[in-house]
Amino acid sequence: MAIPTRILTPPLARSLFACLQPTRIPSHPLDSSDITTISEAVDALYIYAQLASNIVDSPRAFEQGILSGFGDVWNWLVFLSPKKNNVAYEEELPWLDAPPCHLRSDGYAVVSFPYLVQAMTMIIGALGLHTRGIPSFLAPKNLTDIVFDFFTYVVHPRATTAINYHNFYMIIDSLLRSEDRDVKERMQLGVASYDEKCPGRIICTIATRISWFFDAALWRIDSALNDKTCAESYGRYFTAELMTSASTIVHLQASRPIPLFVRLLARETARPAWLKGPEYLQFFVALWTALICQVVITRPSPSPSYSSLISALRHGLLPVIHRILVTLHPNDATSPASARFRADCRREALRLVDSMLQAIIWPRVLRASDDAFKRDQCAMPTTSDPEEWQMLVRRYLYFRDVRLDFKDVIVSTLGSCANPKVVYNSTVNF
């Protein structure tokens, strides 16, 4: 929603920007007067955001007023940003007749985070996608750090607020692929820089946000078409333009994301109706599986580390692989896109199976596989199971039996040793 340009009269403009003067930014500890100051600034930010939405084709005087005030607006956004730790957040949107900020008993000011995100979305979209607004948009040196700090902040959305976060990312996606070379370069360099400082955080945030599409309670996007457009914007992050750097995968591996990825994949594919949902849900399942592959599959070496694979097994990967191989047949697809997504899912799942087939000879992987088969109660293969699954289970059973036989031999040898100094420990895990 945008406020008409005629509303911004000179007296209102003076009052608006007076609330956003950087000299009014308070410091801790906060008192009731500081809460009033922050409330006025947050209200002014939101009004500014709505006015900025009208910047295209607006009168030049109006445009100049919006652009000249951006520096002060940005200073307040920095103050209110997550990593500055100046304010606490709540997930609820403020009531129309309530101040947007209140004082908590521990002395922190509490602000509605989705309300801030909504304002940020309108502001960076208005200036960053408007030719004459670009110089002002690119002026802050910490532009991308603050944008991605807002984006990657961990939230627990309500049905009324999920759309705010989706809209925010759609604007980020538009800026990452801007037709303006300076904007596109600044944003993409910002991704690389942020990934260096906060390894894997952007990817993990996107992986979490796309899980919201599986939850019917969070489907509050305007229409099915917008739903699809939003889903596609998340998917575009994983195109070659942003994912070709080797450091991206290194940073992702360093963030240890396997528990998150496996949990998301297991939870969402366990929902009874997900296969009957929109086709992009199948794309997201393929995406999660591909991300697990990127982290798990190691390059050949004399002594490879399979710590990520072991972590995946411990967090429930086996039943997920089985579910994908059994349920996602391209021949059952209802459209060419669905067939392609199903084929992608199976291809990535089979890459994980192949990795396990190679790794299971290593004792740590074998023990993790043994624990996983027992804990997850994975059924032994039947003739109706895919051949790849049957092969995996047969290989697991073979090496499990080899390990047990070896353990029996060692126990027998140690138990019959004539050296009284040899102390046999029956709890040794081979």
C-alpha positions, 0 to 999 in steps of 0.5 A: 500500500502506497501513500499518494504523493500529494500527502507529503506536504512541506510541513508533513515532510519536515515532521516526518524527517524530524522523527528520523534525525540520526541525533535522535537515535538513543543509546542503552540503557533505554527509558520511556522517553527513548521508547517514544522516540523509537516508536515515532521513528518506526512509524516514520520509517513505515510512512517513508516506505509507503511514500517511497513506493510512489517514487516512479513517475512522481514529481521531481520535488517529491522524488528529491525529498525521498532520496535526500532522506534515505541516509537518515532512514538507513541510519535508523534501519542499521540501529534497528537491525538484528546484529546491532542488538539494540532492540528485541523483536516480536512476531506479531504485527502492531495493532493500528491504535498501538505504538509500534514499540514498547519497553520490556522488563529487561530494559529492551525496546520491543519492535514488530520484526515483520513490520520492520521487514515490510518497511525495508522491503518497500524502501529497498525495492523503491530505490534499488529498482528505480533508475534515479534512486540507485545512487542513493540506494548504493551509497551505504557501505554496509548495504548488503550486510544489513539487508542480509542480516534482516533476511537471515534472522531466524523467525517463526512466522504466523499466517499473517506474517509469512508473506512479509518475509516472502515479499522481502526475498522477492525484492532481494531476488530482483536486485540480485538480477537487476538490469542495472549492472552496478546494482547487480554487481553490488548485490552479488558481491554482497552475497559472497562477502556475507557468505564469507562472514556468515558461512552458509547462512543465506542458503540455510535461511532459504532452505528453511523459508521454502519449507513454509510452502508445505504448511497450509497454515502459512499459505497466505500469499495473494494467489496461486500465481503469486505463490508460484512466482515467490517459489521460483524466486527462491529457486533462482538463488541456486542457479549457476550465477550464484552457486559456481564458486567453490567457496560457496560449497566450502562455506556451506559445509563449514556451517554443518547444515546436514541436521537442518536439511535432513530434518526439513526433507524428512518432515515435509516428505512425511506430510500425506498430501505434499505430492498432490500439492503444487509442482514446485514442492517437488522441486524443493524436495529435489533442492534439499536432496541436492544440497545434502549431496553437495555437503555429503559427497566428498572427493576421492582421497586416500582417507576420506572424511565421511563425517557429513554422511555419518551426520546425515545417517544419524539424523534420519536420512535412510527413510527419506531416501527410501521414501523418495525412491519408492514414491517419486516415479517420473512415470506418475507425474502429471506434467512435464515439469513434475516429471523433471522434478521427480527425476531430479529427486531420484537422481540426487537420492541415487547419488547419496545411495552411491556414496553410501555404497562406497563409504560403508566399508569404513567402520564409522560409516558402517556403525552409523548405518547399523544404528540408522537401520535399527533406529529408523526401523528401515524395512529389509528390501522386498522385490517391490523396492527399487533395485538401488535400495535392495543393493544398498541393504544387501551391501550393508548386511554383508559388511555388518556380518563381516564386522560381527564375524571379525568382532567374534574372532577378536573376542575369541583371541583376546579371551584366550590370550595367555598373557596375564597382562592383557585385560579384555574389555568386552565393550570395545566397539569394532 
